[in-house]
Amino acid sequence: MNPYDDIEIWADAYIRVQDAGASLDESHPDYLAAYEFMEKLSGERAEKCWQGILAVVARRPSEHVLGVLAAGLLEDLLDDSGPQFIERIEEQAQRDPIFKHMLTGVWRSGSPIVWSKLEAARDNAS
């Protein structure tokens, strides 16, 4: 079993890799964590990715980590499975100001409808 199959272990490792600026450094012991969720994000894979995003945000990581998460996994999730997740993204943004702030780091992703909903969800985020 891959230790990164556990969302909590993966989230901790992902934060360590990103905080170290080592996402492209194969010598970092947690290097694989940065890429564990990078496959096509649809179906069960998308659900696992969503849970991973929430786990990382729940740890209140650095701005750098949030930026990488927004510009990476969240953008990919929107591109591949945006219609299935946009309502959850909107709800999470209402509940969690850190998550809402992270949305400011997402670049145009997903369908025009998904993108307009994301923009509305991040309005007034600082």
ABEGO torsion letter per residue (X at the ends): XBAAABAAAAAAAAAAAAAAGAAABAABAAAAAAAAAABBBBEAAAAAAAAAAAAAAAAGBBAAAAAAAAABAAAAAAAAAAAAAAAAAAAAAAABAAAAAAAAABBBBEBAAAAAAAAAAABGBX
